[in-house]
Amino acid sequence: MPARRPRGDGGQVAVELVGTVPLILLLLAAVWECVLIGYAFSLAGNAADEAARAGAVKGHGACVAAAGEHVSASWALQVQCRDAGDVYTATVTLNIPVLFPGLGFGSIDGTAGAAMEREGERG
């Protein structure tokens, strides 16, 4: 009769790997989503700042164009530019992406203002 091998824990690593891989993937997706949300905040703020500066100097058309230059179309950009007395304000709204730009759940606003200026004016 051949010697019988003792039963061990062979295959245990494979079972643990199969159990933890979905959790690792879920954690990576959550971290990636947090990165995208942070990037959307940064992108909205920068686009609003650039739009307000351009609007303060050249008007409404330049405001909308400047915001569009700094945000790609997949972020579903919405821009509101207005003259508020001595300050020109711009509000940029971006959809919060889900795993990649294009799918969204909610939106992020970036608002900025710049002192009114006109080309050719000296103070």
Secondary structure, DSSP 8 states (H G I E B T S, - for coil): ---------TTHHHHHHHHHHHHHHHHHHHHHHHHHHHHHHHHHHHHHHHHHHHHHHH-HHHHHHHHHHTS-GGG--EEEEEEETTEEEEEEEEEEESSSTT-EEEEEEEEEEEE---TT---
